[in-house]
Amino acid sequence: MKAMPLLINLGKAITLIAWLMMAYNLVMPFEGNVATILNILFGITCMMHCFQVAIFHMLFKTLLPLTKLDYLHVFIFGIFSLLAYRQKVMTPAS
């Protein structure tokens, strides 16, 4: 199962690129409809990632000691962070 961490990291990289594009669009809007579409996607992404932070809190608060940085990771990277924390919980302690 060595492919899973690679896929998680690839997903995190793609998610970070998407966040950077949407943030750049807020500072210096793109031409035409692209700016509007990116603004809508930014709003939807923020709502979905807030929902994922709530799911993360409900599922993992009893399993792991959580810090503010953990919540920030889940907000930024969404499902890919959830998968990484799931993998951390499912892996037996060595």
Gaussian input, Z-matrix of N, CA and C with variables (Angstrom, degrees):
# hf/3-21g

backbone

0 1
 N
 C     1     B1
 C     2     B2     1     A1
 N     3     B3     2     A2     1     D1
 C     4     B4     3     A3     2     D2
 C     5     B5     4     A4     3     D3
 N     6     B6     5     A5     4     D4
 C     7     B7     6     A6     5     D5
 C     8     B8     7     A7     6     D6
 N     9     B9     8     A8     7     D7
 C    10    B10     9     A9     8     D8
 C    11    B11    10    A10     9     D9
 N    12    B12    11    A11    10    D10
 C    13    B13    12    A12    11    D11
 C    14    B14    13    A13    12    D12
 N    15    B15    14    A14    13    D13
 C    16    B16    15    A15    14    D14
 C    17    B17    16    A16    15    D15
 N    18    B18    17    A17    16    D16
 C    19    B19    18    A18    17    D17
 C    20    B20    19    A19    18    D18
 N    21    B21    20    A20    19    D19
 C    22    B22    21    A21    20    D20
 C    23    B23    22    A22    21    D21
 N    24    B24    23    A23    22    D22
 C    25    B25    24    A24    23    D23
 C    26    B26    25    A25    24    D24
 N    27    B27    26    A26    25    D25
 C    28    B28    27    A27    26    D26
 C    29    B29    28    A28    27    D27
 N    30    B30    29    A29    28    D28
 C    31    B31    30    A30    29    D29
 C    32    B32    31    A31    30    D30
 N    33    B33    32    A32    31    D31
 C    34    B34    33    A33    32    D32
 C    35    B35    34    A34    33    D33
 N    36    B36    35    A35    34    D34
 C    37    B37    36    A36    35    D35
 C    38    B38    37    A37    36    D36
 N    39    B39    38    A38    37    D37
 C    40    B40    39    A39    38    D38
 C    41    B41    40    A40    39    D39
 N    42    B42    41    A41    40    D40
 C    43    B43    42    A42    41    D41
 C    44    B44    43    A43    42    D42
 N    45    B45    44    A44    43    D43
 C    46    B46    45    A45    44    D44
 C    47    B47    46    A46    45    D45
 N    48    B48    47    A47    46    D46
 C    49    B49    48    A48    47    D47
 C    50    B50    49    A49    48    D48
 N    51    B51    50    A50    49    D49
 C    52    B52    51    A51    50    D50
 C    53    B53    52    A52    51    D51
 N    54    B54    53    A53    52    D52
 C    55    B55    54    A54    53    D53
 C    56    B56    55    A55    54    D54
 N    57    B57    56    A56    55    D55
 C    58    B58    57    A57    56    D56
 C    59    B59    58    A58    57    D57
 N    60    B60    59    A59    58    D58
 C    61    B61    60    A60    59    D59
 C    62    B62    61    A61    60    D60
 N    63    B63    62    A62    61    D61
 C    64    B64    63    A63    62    D62
 C    65    B65    64    A64    63    D63
 N    66    B66    65    A65    64    D64
 C    67    B67    66    A66    65    D65
 C    68    B68    67    A67    66    D66
 N    69    B69    68    A68    67    D67
 C    70    B70    69    A69    68    D68
 C    71    B71    70    A70    69    D69
 N    72    B72    71    A71    70    D70
 C    73    B73    72    A72    71    D71
 C    74    B74    73    A73    72    D72
 N    75    B75    74    A74    73    D73
 C    76    B76    75    A75    74    D74
 C    77    B77    76    A76    75    D75
 N    78    B78    77    A77    76    D76
 C    79    B79    78    A78    77    D77
 C    80    B80    79    A79    78    D78
 N    81    B81    80    A80    79    D79
 C    82    B82    81    A81    80    D80
 C    83    B83    82    A82    81    D81
 N    84    B84    83    A83    82    D82
 C    85    B85    84    A84    83    D83
 C    86    B86    85    A85    84    D84
 N    87    B87    86    A86    85    D85
 C    88    B88    87    A87    86    D86
 C    89    B89    88    A88    87    D87
 N    90    B90    89    A89    88    D88
 C    91    B91    90    A90    89    D89
 C    92    B92    91    A91    90    D90
 N    93    B93    92    A92    91    D91
 C    94    B94    93    A93    92    D92
 C    95    B95    94    A94    93    D93
 N    96    B96    95    A95    94    D94
 C    97    B97    96    A96    95    D95
 C    98    B98    97    A97    96    D96
 N    99    B99    98    A98    97    D97
 C   100   B100    99    A99    98    D98
 C   101   B101   100   A100    99    D99
 N   102   B102   101   A101   100   D100
 C   103   B103   102   A102   101   D101
 C   104   B104   103   A103   102   D102
 N   105   B105   104   A104   103   D103
 C   106   B106   105   A105   104   D104
 C   107   B107   106   A106   105   D105
 N   108   B108   107   A107   106   D106
 C   109   B109   108   A108   107   D107
 C   110   B110   109   A109   108   D108
 N   111   B111   110   A110   109   D109
 C   112   B112   111   A111   110   D110
 C   113   B113   112   A112   111   D111
 N   114   B114   113   A113   112   D112
 C   115   B115   114   A114   113   D113
 C   116   B116   115   A115   114   D114
 N   117   B117   116   A116   115   D115
 C   118   B118   117   A117   116   D116
 C   119   B119   118   A118   117   D117
 N   120   B120   119   A119   118   D118
 C   121   B121   120   A120   119   D119
 C   122   B122   121   A121   120   D120
 N   123   B123   122   A122   121   D121
 C   124   B124   123   A123   122   D122
 C   125   B125   124   A124   123   D123
 N   126   B126   125   A125   124   D124
 C   127   B127   126   A126   125   D125
 C   128   B128   127   A127   126   D126
 N   129   B129   128   A128   127   D127
 C   130   B130   129   A129   128   D128
 C   131   B131   130   A130   129   D129
 N   132   B132   131   A131   130   D130
 C   133   B133   132   A132   131   D131
 C   134   B134   133   A133   132   D132
 N   135   B135   134   A134   133   D133
 C   136   B136   135   A135   134   D134
 C   137   B137   136   A136   135   D135
 N   138   B138   137   A137   136   D136
 C   139   B139   138   A138   137   D137
 C   140   B140   139   A139   138   D138
 N   141   B141   140   A140   139   D139
 C   142   B142   141   A141   140   D140
 C   143   B143   142   A142   141   D141
 N   144   B144   143   A143   142   D142
 C   145   B145   144   A144   143   D143
 C   146   B146   145   A145   144   D144
 N   147   B147   146   A146   145   D145
 C   148   B148   147   A147   146   D146
 C   149   B149   148   A148   147   D147
 N   150   B150   149   A149   148   D148
 C   151   B151   150   A150   149   D149
 C   152   B152   151   A151   150   D150
 N   153   B153   152   A152   151   D151
 C   154   B154   153   A153   152   D152
 C   155   B155   154   A154   153   D153
 N   156   B156   155   A155   154   D154
 C   157   B157   156   A156   155   D155
 C   158   B158   157   A157   156   D156
 N   159   B159   158   A158   157   D157
 C   160   B160   159   A159   158   D158
 C   161   B161   160   A160   159   D159
 N   162   B162   161   A161   160   D160
 C   163   B163   162   A162   161   D161
 C   164   B164   163   A163   162   D162
 N   165   B165   164   A164   163   D163
 C   166   B166   165   A165   164   D164
 C   167   B167   166   A166   165   D165
 N   168   B168   167   A167   166   D166
 C   169   B169   168   A168   167   D167
 C   170   B170   169   A169   168   D168
 N   171   B171   170   A170   169   D169
 C   172   B172   171   A171   170   D170
 C   173   B173   172   A172   171   D171
 N   174   B174   173   A173   172   D172
 C   175   B175   174   A174   173   D173
 C   176   B176   175   A175   174   D174
 N   177   B177   176   A176   175   D175
 C   178   B178   177   A177   176   D176
 C   179   B179   178   A178   177   D177
 N   180   B180   179   A179   178   D178
 C   181   B181   180   A180   179   D179
 C   182   B182   181   A181   180   D180
 N   183   B183   182   A182   181   D181
 C   184   B184   183   A183   182   D182
 C   185   B185   184   A184   183   D183
 N   186   B186   185   A185   184   D184
 C   187   B187   186   A186   185   D185
 C   188   B188   187   A187   186   D186
 N   189   B189   188   A188   187   D187
 C   190   B190   189   A189   188   D188
 C   191   B191   190   A190   189   D189
 N   192   B192   191   A191   190   D190
 C   193   B193   192   A192   191   D191
 C   194   B194   193   A193   192   D192
 N   195   B195   194   A194   193   D193
 C   196   B196   195   A195   194   D194
 C   197   B197   196   A196   195   D195
 N   198   B198   197   A197   196   D196
 C   199   B199   198   A198   197   D197
 C   200   B200   199   A199   198   D198
 N   201   B201   200   A200   199   D199
 C   202   B202   201   A201   200   D200
 C   203   B203   202   A202   201   D201
 N   204   B204   203   A203   202   D202
 C   205   B205   204   A204   203   D203
 C   206   B206   205   A205   204   D204
 N   207   B207   206   A206   205   D205
 C   208   B208   207   A207   206   D206
 C   209   B209   208   A208   207   D207
 N   210   B210   209   A209   208   D208
 C   211   B211   210   A210   209   D209
 C   212   B212   211   A211   210   D210
 N   213   B213   212   A212   211   D211
 C   214   B214   213   A213   212   D212
 C   215   B215   214   A214   213   D213
 N   216   B216   215   A215   214   D214
 C   217   B217   216   A216   215   D215
 C   218   B218   217   A217   216   D216
 N   219   B219   218   A218   217   D217
 C   220   B220   219   A219   218   D218
 C   221   B221   220   A220   219   D219
 N   222   B222   221   A221   220   D220
 C   223   B223   222   A222   221   D221
 C   224   B224   223   A223   222   D222
 N   225   B225   224   A224   223   D223
 C   226   B226   225   A225   224   D224
 C   227   B227   226   A226   225   D225
 N   228   B228   227   A227   226   D226
 C   229   B229   228   A228   227   D227
 C   230   B230   229   A229   228   D228
 N   231   B231   230   A230   229   D229
 C   232   B232   231   A231   230   D230
 C   233   B233   232   A232   231   D231
 N   234   B234   233   A233   232   D232
 C   235   B235   234   A234   233   D233
 C   236   B236   235   A235   234   D234
 N   237   B237   236   A236   235   D235
 C   238   B238   237   A237   236   D236
 C   239   B239   238   A238   237   D237
 N   240   B240   239   A239   238   D238
 C   241   B241   240   A240   239   D239
 C   242   B242   241   A241   240   D240
 N   243   B243   242   A242   241   D241
 C   244   B244   243   A243   242   D242
 C   245   B245   244   A244   243   D243
 N   246   B246   245   A245   244   D244
 C   247   B247   246   A246   245   D245
 C   248   B248   247   A247   246   D246
 N   249   B249   248   A248   247   D247
 C   250   B250   249   A249   248   D248
 C   251   B251   250   A250   249   D249
 N   252   B252   251   A251   250   D250
 C   253   B253   252   A252   251   D251
 C   254   B254   253   A253   252   D252
 N   255   B255   254   A254   253   D253
 C   256   B256   255   A255   254   D254
 C   257   B257   256   A256   255   D255
 N   258   B258   257   A257   256   D256
 C   259   B259   258   A258   257   D257
 C   260   B260   259   A259   258   D258
 N   261   B261   260   A260   259   D259
 C   262   B262   261   A261   260   D260
 C   263   B263   262   A262   261   D261
 N   264   B264   263   A263   262   D262
 C   265   B265   264   A264   263   D263
 C   266   B266   265   A265   264   D264
 N   267   B267   266   A266   265   D265
 C   268   B268   267   A267   266   D266
 C   269   B269   268   A268   267   D267
 N   270   B270   269   A269   268   D268
 C   271   B271   270   A270   269   D269
 C   272   B272   271   A271   270   D270
 N   273   B273   272   A272   271   D271
 C   274   B274   273   A273   272   D272
 C   275   B275   274   A274   273   D273
 N   276   B276   275   A275   274   D274
 C   277   B277   276   A276   275   D275
 C   278   B278   277   A277   276   D276
 N   279   B279   278   A278   277   D277
 C   280   B280   279   A279   278   D278
 C   281   B281   280   A280   279   D279

   B1=1.4439
   B2=1.5165
   B3=1.3128
   B4=1.4543
   B5=1.5162
   B6=1.3087
   B7=1.4577
   B8=1.5240
   B9=1.3274
   B10=1.4630
   B11=1.5292
   B12=1.3518
   B13=1.4704
   B14=1.5270
   B15=1.3280
   B16=1.4625
   B17=1.5221
   B18=1.3203
   B19=1.4662
   B20=1.5252
   B21=1.3165
   B22=1.4627
   B23=1.5298
   B24=1.3210
   B25=1.4669
   B26=1.5199
   B27=1.3236
   B28=1.4646
   B29=1.5261
   B30=1.3217
   B31=1.4612
   B32=1.5119
   B33=1.3293
   B34=1.4684
   B35=1.5227
   B36=1.3333
   B37=1.4690
   B38=1.5274
   B39=1.3165
   B40=1.4587
   B41=1.5233
   B42=1.3286
   B43=1.4572
   B44=1.5232
   B45=1.3190
   B46=1.4588
   B47=1.5247
   B48=1.3175
   B49=1.4682
   B50=1.5243
   B51=1.3283
   B52=1.4662
   B53=1.5245
   B54=1.3570
   B55=1.4677
   B56=1.5368
   B57=1.3287
   B58=1.4606
   B59=1.5209
   B60=1.3302
   B61=1.4713
   B62=1.5238
   B63=1.3402
   B64=1.4580
   B65=1.5254
   B66=1.3385
   B67=1.4634
   B68=1.5335
   B69=1.3096
   B70=1.4643
   B71=1.5253
   B72=1.3169
   B73=1.4593
   B74=1.5251
   B75=1.3206
   B76=1.4612
   B77=1.5230
   B78=1.3381
   B79=1.4662
   B80=1.5229
   B81=1.3220
   B82=1.4628
   B83=1.5253
   B84=1.3342
   B85=1.4714
   B86=1.5308
   B87=1.3256
   B88=1.4527
   B89=1.5249
   B90=1.3110
   B91=1.4710
   B92=1.5227
   B93=1.3021
   B94=1.4584
   B95=1.5159
   B96=1.3383
   B97=1.4651
   B98=1.5251
   B99=1.3156
   B100=1.4615
   B101=1.5279
   B102=1.3325
   B103=1.4710
   B104=1.5215
   B105=1.3128
   B106=1.4685
   B107=1.5213
   B108=1.3155
   B109=1.4632
   B110=1.5274
   B111=1.3361
   B112=1.4620
   B113=1.5279
   B114=1.3250
   B115=1.4702
   B116=1.5247
   B117=1.3201
   B118=1.4680
   B119=1.5311
   B120=1.3275
   B121=1.4690
   B122=1.5260
   B123=1.3197
   B124=1.4643
   B125=1.5278
   B126=1.3232
   B127=1.4658
   B128=1.5196
   B129=1.3210
   B130=1.4650
   B131=1.5288
   B132=1.3281
   B133=1.4603
   B134=1.5284
   B135=1.3234
   B136=1.4702
   B137=1.5252
   B138=1.3288
   B139=1.4684
   B140=1.5284
   B141=1.3185
   B142=1.4641
   B143=1.5273
   B144=1.3052
   B145=1.4618
   B146=1.5251
   B147=1.3337
   B148=1.4724
   B149=1.5266
   B150=1.3147
   B151=1.4644
   B152=1.5271
   B153=1.3294
   B154=1.4565
   B155=1.5324
   B156=1.3348
   B157=1.4645
   B158=1.5265
   B159=1.3402
   B160=1.4658
   B161=1.5270
   B162=1.3227
   B163=1.4636
   B164=1.5267
   B165=1.3133
   B166=1.4634
   B167=1.5243
   B168=1.3153
   B169=1.4640
   B170=1.5303
   B171=1.3206
   B172=1.4667
   B173=1.5242
   B174=1.3281
   B175=1.4627
   B176=1.5261
   B177=1.3233
   B178=1.4579
   B179=1.5212
   B180=1.3376
   B181=1.4699
   B182=1.5281
   B183=1.3283
   B184=1.4625
   B185=1.5334
   B186=1.3274
   B187=1.4627
   B188=1.5260
   B189=1.3321
   B190=1.4573
   B191=1.5253
   B192=1.3284
   B193=1.4700
   B194=1.5303
   B195=1.3150
   B196=1.4640
   B197=1.5237
   B198=1.3345
   B199=1.4576
   B200=1.5245
   B201=1.3145
   B202=1.4644
   B203=1.5264
   B204=1.3134
   B205=1.4634
   B206=1.5283
   B207=1.3306
   B208=1.4656
   B209=1.5282
   B210=1.3200
   B211=1.4620
   B212=1.5296
   B213=1.3347
   B214=1.4603
   B215=1.5233
   B216=1.3306
   B217=1.4733
   B218=1.5210
   B219=1.3176
   B220=1.4656
   B221=1.5260
   B222=1.3278
   B223=1.4692
   B224=1.5224
   B225=1.3106
   B226=1.4698
   B227=1.5236
   B228=1.3267
   B229=1.4604
   B230=1.5178
   B231=1.3274
   B232=1.4549
   B233=1.5133
   B234=1.3116
   B235=1.4597
   B236=1.5233
   B237=1.3274
   B238=1.4639
   B239=1.5235
   B240=1.3236
   B241=1.4688
   B242=1.5200
   B243=1.3263
   B244=1.4620
   B245=1.5290
   B246=1.3157
   B247=1.4673
   B248=1.5311
   B249=1.3301
   B250=1.4646
   B251=1.5294
   B252=1.3338
   B253=1.4668
   B254=1.5235
   B255=1.3135
   B256=1.4691
   B257=1.5105
   B258=1.3218
   B259=1.4582
   B260=1.5278
   B261=1.3338
   B262=1.4702
   B263=1.5330
   B264=1.3269
   B265=1.4622
   B266=1.5211
   B267=1.3254
   B268=1.4582
   B269=1.5224
   B270=1.3290
   B271=1.4591
   B272=1.5283
   B273=1.3201
   B274=1.4697
   B275=1.5221
   B276=1.3136
   B277=1.4743
   B278=1.5243
   B279=1.3357
   B280=1.4645
   B281=1.4998
   A1=111.85
   A2=116.39
   A3=120.91
   A4=112.08
   A5=117.95
   A6=121.04
   A7=111.82
   A8=117.59
   A9=120.79
   A10=112.83
   A11=119.95
   A12=118.22
   A13=113.00
   A14=116.59
   A15=120.45
   A16=110.29
   A17=116.87
   A18=120.61
   A19=111.21
   A20=117.18
   A21=120.48
   A22=110.14
   A23=117.04
   A24=120.15
   A25=112.22
   A26=117.41
   A27=121.02
   A28=110.25
   A29=116.75
   A30=120.84
   A31=112.10
   A32=116.89
   A33=120.64
   A34=110.66
   A35=117.02
   A36=120.65
   A37=110.98
   A38=117.08
   A39=121.07
   A40=110.35
   A41=117.33
   A42=121.37
   A43=110.67
   A44=116.94
   A45=120.89
   A46=111.02
   A47=117.34
   A48=121.20
   A49=110.09
   A50=117.39
   A51=120.70
   A52=110.67
   A53=117.33
   A54=120.73
   A55=110.36
   A56=117.01
   A57=120.28
   A58=111.85
   A59=117.26
   A60=120.14
   A61=111.36
   A62=116.73
   A63=119.99
   A64=111.04
   A65=117.73
   A66=121.07
   A67=110.75
   A68=116.31
   A69=120.04
   A70=110.14
   A71=116.78
   A72=121.06
   A73=111.30
   A74=118.54
   A75=120.71
   A76=111.63
   A77=116.08
   A78=120.86
   A79=111.12
   A80=116.03
   A81=121.93
   A82=108.22
   A83=117.01
   A84=120.29
   A85=113.17
   A86=114.28
   A87=121.04
   A88=108.98
   A89=115.89
   A90=121.66
   A91=111.55
   A92=117.12
   A93=123.48
   A94=115.33
   A95=113.87
   A96=121.48
   A97=113.38
   A98=117.27
   A99=120.31
   A100=110.14
   A101=116.69
   A102=120.88
   A103=110.57
   A104=116.89
   A105=120.77
   A106=110.94
   A107=116.41
   A108=120.87
   A109=110.66
   A110=117.17
   A111=120.04
   A112=111.60
   A113=118.12
   A114=120.42
   A115=111.02
   A116=116.76
   A117=120.55
   A118=109.98
   A119=116.45
   A120=120.39
   A121=111.56
   A122=117.02
   A123=120.92
   A124=110.42
   A125=116.48
   A126=120.11
   A127=112.53
   A128=116.54
   A129=121.11
   A130=110.37
   A131=116.99
   A132=121.27
   A133=110.80
   A134=117.08
   A135=120.12
   A136=111.00
   A137=117.18
   A138=120.11
   A139=111.22
   A140=117.25
   A141=120.87
   A142=111.80
   A143=116.70
   A144=119.21
   A145=111.00
   A146=118.02
   A147=120.14
   A148=110.02
   A149=116.43
   A150=121.28
   A151=110.19
   A152=117.60
   A153=121.24
   A154=111.80
   A155=117.20
   A156=120.15
   A157=109.80
   A158=116.84
   A159=120.26
   A160=110.76
   A161=117.42
   A162=121.52
   A163=109.77
   A164=116.75
   A165=122.17
   A166=110.44
   A167=116.78
   A168=120.59
   A169=110.83
   A170=116.59
   A171=120.00
   A172=112.27
   A173=117.20
   A174=120.59
   A175=114.14
   A176=117.21
   A177=119.95
   A178=115.21
   A179=119.01
   A180=118.99
   A181=112.48
   A182=117.53
   A183=119.74
   A184=112.65
   A185=117.15
   A186=120.61
   A187=113.96
   A188=116.82
   A189=121.49
   A190=110.19
   A191=117.75
   A192=118.69
   A193=108.24
   A194=117.51
   A195=121.85
   A196=111.01
   A197=115.10
   A198=121.45
   A199=109.11
   A200=115.28
   A201=119.41
   A202=111.10
   A203=116.46
   A204=120.69
   A205=111.11
   A206=117.31
   A207=120.78
   A208=110.35
   A209=116.16
   A210=120.17
   A211=111.02
   A212=116.50
   A213=120.30
   A214=110.78
   A215=117.10
   A216=120.86
   A217=110.38
   A218=116.71
   A219=119.70
   A220=110.23
   A221=117.35
   A222=118.73
   A223=111.01
   A224=117.55
   A225=120.07
   A226=111.79
   A227=117.13
   A228=119.94
   A229=114.88
   A230=118.13
   A231=122.17
   A232=114.91
   A233=115.57
   A234=122.54
   A235=111.99
   A236=117.11
   A237=119.50
   A238=111.20
   A239=117.41
   A240=119.56
   A241=110.66
   A242=116.62
   A243=119.20
   A244=110.45
   A245=116.65
   A246=120.34
   A247=111.18
   A248=117.10
   A249=120.26
   A250=110.54
   A251=117.32
   A252=119.76
   A253=110.90
   A254=117.18
   A255=120.57
   A256=109.97
   A257=115.69
   A258=119.70
   A259=110.99
   A260=116.75
   A261=120.94
   A262=110.82
   A263=116.84
   A264=121.21
   A265=110.91
   A266=117.53
   A267=121.49
   A268=112.87
   A269=118.11
   A270=121.30
   A271=108.70
   A272=116.60
   A273=118.52
   A274=110.85
   A275=115.59
   A276=120.50
   A277=110.03
   A278=115.25
   A279=117.97
   A280=111.10
   D1=37.46
   D2=-179.32
   D3=-78.36
   D4=-14.03
   D5=-179.95
   D6=-75.09
   D7=-26.00
   D8=-176.96
   D9=-60.76
   D10=-49.87
   D11=178.02
   D12=-61.11
   D13=-34.54
   D14=178.11
   D15=-64.80
   D16=-44.78
   D17=179.14
   D18=-65.54
   D19=-38.93
   D20=178.37
   D21=-63.01
   D22=-45.45
   D23=179.54
   D24=-66.58
   D25=-37.63
   D26=176.17
   D27=-63.93
   D28=-42.96
   D29=177.53
   D30=-63.39
   D31=-39.40
   D32=177.41
   D33=-63.49
   D34=-41.17
   D35=179.50
   D36=-63.68
   D37=-43.72
   D38=179.60
   D39=-65.84
   D40=-40.23
   D41=178.22
   D42=-63.37
   D43=-42.29
   D44=178.85
   D45=-62.67
   D46=-40.73
   D47=177.43
   D48=-62.56
   D49=-41.50
   D50=178.39
   D51=-62.77
   D52=-44.91
   D53=177.59
   D54=-59.17
   D55=-44.09
   D56=-178.94
   D57=-63.43
   D58=-39.63
   D59=176.84
   D60=-63.89
   D61=-43.52
   D62=-179.24
   D63=-67.75
   D64=-37.73
   D65=178.27
   D66=-68.96
   D67=-41.54
   D68=177.16
   D69=-60.61
   D70=-38.93
   D71=178.71
   D72=-63.65
   D73=-30.97
   D74=177.30
   D75=-69.35
   D76=-35.72
   D77=-177.95
   D78=-81.82
   D79=-48.04
   D80=-179.72
   D81=-130.43
   D82=90.74
   D83=-174.48
   D84=-59.12
   D85=141.48
   D86=175.38
   D87=-72.13
   D88=169.67
   D89=-179.70
   D90=-76.67
   D91=144.96
   D92=169.74
   D93=68.38
   D94=-145.33
   D95=-175.03
   D96=-72.04
   D97=-16.99
   D98=-179.07
   D99=-60.49
   D100=-40.34
   D101=-179.93
   D102=-63.15
   D103=-43.10
   D104=179.80
   D105=-64.70
   D106=-44.74
   D107=179.77
   D108=-62.50
   D109=-43.32
   D110=179.18
   D111=-66.21
   D112=-34.81
   D113=176.40
   D114=-65.84
   D115=-40.97
   D116=177.30
   D117=-64.75
   D118=-44.95
   D119=178.01
   D120=-62.34
   D121=-35.89
   D122=177.90
   D123=-62.12
   D124=-45.66
   D125=178.31
   D126=-63.13
   D127=-45.01
   D128=179.25
   D129=-64.00
   D130=-42.72
   D131=179.87
   D132=-62.25
   D133=-43.92
   D134=178.44
   D135=-60.83
   D136=-44.30
   D137=179.70
   D138=-63.83
   D139=-45.61
   D140=-178.72
   D141=-64.68
   D142=-39.68
   D143=-179.03
   D144=-72.69
   D145=-31.28
   D146=172.74
   D147=-64.25
   D148=-40.56
   D149=176.51
   D150=-61.99
   D151=-40.89
   D152=179.19
   D153=-67.74
   D154=-33.47
   D155=175.17
   D156=-64.15
   D157=-40.79
   D158=177.58
   D159=-63.34
   D160=-43.01
   D161=176.91
   D162=-61.39
   D163=-44.91
   D164=179.09
   D165=-57.63
   D166=-45.88
   D167=-179.40
   D168=-62.12
   D169=-45.33
   D170=-178.13
   D171=-65.85
   D172=-38.91
   D173=-175.41
   D174=-81.77
   D175=-38.20
   D176=-168.34
   D177=-107.35
   D178=-5.89
   D179=-176.13
   D180=-62.76
   D181=-29.73
   D182=179.22
   D183=-90.34
   D184=-14.06
   D185=-175.48
   D186=-96.86
   D187=-29.15
   D188=-175.57
   D189=-136.77
   D190=148.91
   D191=169.56
   D192=-75.04
   D193=117.61
   D194=-173.74
   D195=-101.75
   D196=140.31
   D197=175.96
   D198=-114.83
   D199=171.68
   D200=177.51
   D201=-62.40
   D202=-32.28
   D203=178.42
   D204=-65.13
   D205=-35.84
   D206=176.32
   D207=-61.73
   D208=-44.28
   D209=178.94
   D210=-64.96
   D211=-38.59
   D212=178.22
   D213=-64.18
   D214=-41.11
   D215=177.63
   D216=-59.78
   D217=-43.85
   D218=-179.74
   D219=-67.02
   D220=-38.37
   D221=178.63
   D222=-64.50
   D223=-41.98
   D224=-177.16
   D225=-75.05
   D226=-47.50
   D227=-171.58
   D228=-100.66
   D229=-5.56
   D230=173.40
   D231=58.75
   D232=-128.85
   D233=-173.20
   D234=-60.15
   D235=-29.58
   D236=-178.77
   D237=-68.29
   D238=-35.03
   D239=173.87
   D240=-71.30
   D241=-38.83
   D242=177.28
   D243=-59.18
   D244=-42.09
   D245=178.42
   D246=-65.16
   D247=-38.89
   D248=179.40
   D249=-65.55
   D250=-42.70
   D251=178.61
   D252=-68.84
   D253=-35.93
   D254=176.00
   D255=-61.27
   D256=-43.62
   D257=179.25
   D258=-63.71
   D259=-37.26
   D260=178.24
   D261=-64.18
   D262=-39.35
   D263=-179.99
   D264=-72.59
   D265=-38.33
   D266=-176.39
   D267=-76.25
   D268=-23.67
   D269=-179.43
   D270=-77.65
   D271=125.97
   D272=178.80
   D273=-65.73
   D274=143.87
   D275=179.40
   D276=-66.04
   D277=134.75
   D278=-179.52
   D279=-97.71

